[in-house]
Amino acid sequence: LPAFTRMGGTASTQAELAPINSPGDTSINYGGNEEETSSGGVKGNGGCLDRYFKISERGSTVRTELIAGAINFVANSYLLVLMPKILEQGGVDPKIAISAFVLSTAMGSLMVGLLANLPVPVGPGLGCAAFFAYGLTGSRTTVDRAITEMGITCCLLSGCVML
């Protein structure tokens, strides 16, 4: 039972909790592709990615995680186009905006992935960009550089406070 609940599974009956193995077999298999041994290790693919991120232990595969990452990138790729357009309204050069967006998203996502071991993309959101462009700096025909820099500083400080 501990191995099953550690993997995040739920079961409604005791029959669903019964291991799928032969009598006398010391390994525990709850129907997944990999077998978990009684000592907690995982039999099967022991690649670096699998070991570091505990992919098999969480009931997934490297292939599934790569596909999920690609889908996540495609689902969020609209931000690559939209973010510079919004920040341009606040006086930020679109080339600088896209560079900053890509670098901050890559750094944030790598930090969460490598340090927290979570598959969560992290980056600037549209709400923050809209607040910067329309609330802090305002949308006007002439852009005052000092107001834009003050808005960027406010966003930086608020991000540091949230850490």
C-alpha positions in Angstrom: 0.0 0.0 0.0 2.7 2.6 0.7 4.2 2.2 -2.7 0.9 2.7 -4.3 0.0 5.9 -2.4 3.5 7.3 -2.9 2.9 7.2 -6.6 -0.2 9.3 -6.2 -2.8 6.6 -7.0 -6.2 6.2 -5.6 -8.3 3.1 -5.3 -11.8 2.5 -4.3 -11.7 -1.2 -3.4 -9.2 -3.6 -1.9 -9.3 -5.6 -5.1 -7.7 -2.7 -6.9 -4.9 -2.6 -4.4 -3.9 -6.2 -4.9 -0.4 -6.5 -6.5 -0.1 -8.2 -9.8 2.6 -10.7 -9.2 3.2 -14.3 -8.6 3.2 -15.9 -5.2 6.7 -15.7 -3.7 7.7 -12.8 -5.9 9.2 -10.0 -3.7 8.6 -7.2 -6.2 5.4 -5.1 -6.1 3.7 -4.3 -9.4 0.4 -2.4 -9.3 -0.2 -2.7 -13.1 2.3 -0.1 -14.3 5.0 -0.6 -16.9 7.8 -0.7 -14.3 8.1 -2.8 -11.3 8.9 -1.4 -7.9 11.0 -3.6 -5.7 10.2 -4.0 -2.0 13.2 -1.8 -1.2 11.7 1.1 -3.1 14.0 1.0 -6.2 12.6 0.8 -9.7 13.4 -2.1 -12.1 13.7 -1.3 -15.7 15.1 1.8 -17.4 17.6 3.4 -15.1 18.7 6.3 -17.2 20.0 9.6 -15.8 16.8 11.5 -16.5 14.7 8.8 -15.0 16.8 8.5 -11.8 17.2 12.3 -11.2 13.6 13.3 -11.9 12.1 10.1 -10.5 9.9 9.6 -13.6 9.2 5.9 -13.2 8.6 6.3 -9.5 5.9 8.9 -10.3 4.2 6.5 -12.7 5.4 8.1 -16.0 8.0 7.5 -18.7 10.6 9.7 -20.3 8.7 9.6 -23.6 5.5 10.8 -21.9 7.3 13.6 -20.1 9.0 14.8 -23.4 5.7 14.8 -25.2 4.1 16.7 -22.3 6.9 19.3 -22.4 6.5 19.8 -26.2 2.7 20.2 -25.8 3.3 22.7 -23.0 5.7 24.7 -25.2 3.2 24.8 -28.1 0.3 25.8 -25.7 2.4 28.7 -24.3 4.1 29.8 -27.5 1.5 32.4 -28.2 3.2 34.4 -25.5 6.3 34.7 -27.7 4.2 36.9 -30.1 1.9 38.6 -27.6 4.2 39.6 -24.8 6.4 41.9 -27.0 3.3 43.5 -28.5 1.9 44.4 -25.0 5.3 45.6 -23.6 5.8 47.7 -26.7 2.7 49.7 -25.6 4.6 50.5 -22.4 7.7 51.8 -24.2 9.9 48.6 -24.3 11.7 47.8 -27.5 10.0 44.6 -28.9 13.4 42.9 -29.5 14.5 43.5 -26.0 11.1 42.4 -24.7 11.2 39.0 -26.5 14.8 38.4 -25.4 14.0 39.2 -21.8 10.9 37.0 -21.9 12.7 34.0 -23.4 15.6 34.3 -21.0 13.5 34.8 -17.9 11.1 31.9 -18.9 14.1 29.6 -19.6 15.9 30.5 -16.3 12.7 30.2 -14.2 11.6 26.9 -15.7 15.1 25.4 -15.4 15.3 26.5 -11.8 12.0 24.9 -11.0 12.8 21.8 -12.9 16.3 21.2 -11.5 16.0 22.6 -8.0 12.4 21.7 -7.1 12.1 18.7 -9.4 8.7 19.8 -10.7 7.6 19.8 -14.4 6.1 23.4 -14.2 7.0 26.2 -16.7 7.6 29.5 -15.0 7.7 32.9 -16.7 6.2 36.3 -16.9 2.5 36.4 -17.2 0.2 38.5 -19.4 -1.4 40.0 -16.4 1.9 41.5 -15.2 2.8 42.7 -18.7 -0.6 44.3 -19.1 -0.4 46.0 -15.7 3.1 47.3 -16.6 2.1 48.5 -20.1 -1.3 50.0 -19.3 -1.3 50.6 -15.5 2.3 51.7 -14.5 3.5 53.3 -17.7 0.2 54.1 -19.4 -0.4 53.8 -23.1 0.4 57.2 -24.7 1.7 58.4 -28.0 5.0 59.6 -26.6 6.8 57.3 -24.2 8.8 58.8 -21.3 11.9 56.7 -20.7 12.0 57.5 -17.0 8.4 56.3 -16.5 9.2 53.0 -18.3 12.3 52.5 -16.2 10.3 53.2 -13.0 7.7 50.7 -14.1 10.4 48.0 -14.8 11.9 48.7 -11.4 8.5 48.3 -9.7 8.0 45.0 -11.4 11.4 43.8 -10.4 10.9 44.8 -6.7 7.5 43.1 -6.6 9.0 40.0 -8.0 11.8 40.0 -5.3 9.2 40.5 -2.6 7.3 37.5 -3.9 10.4 35.3 -3.6 
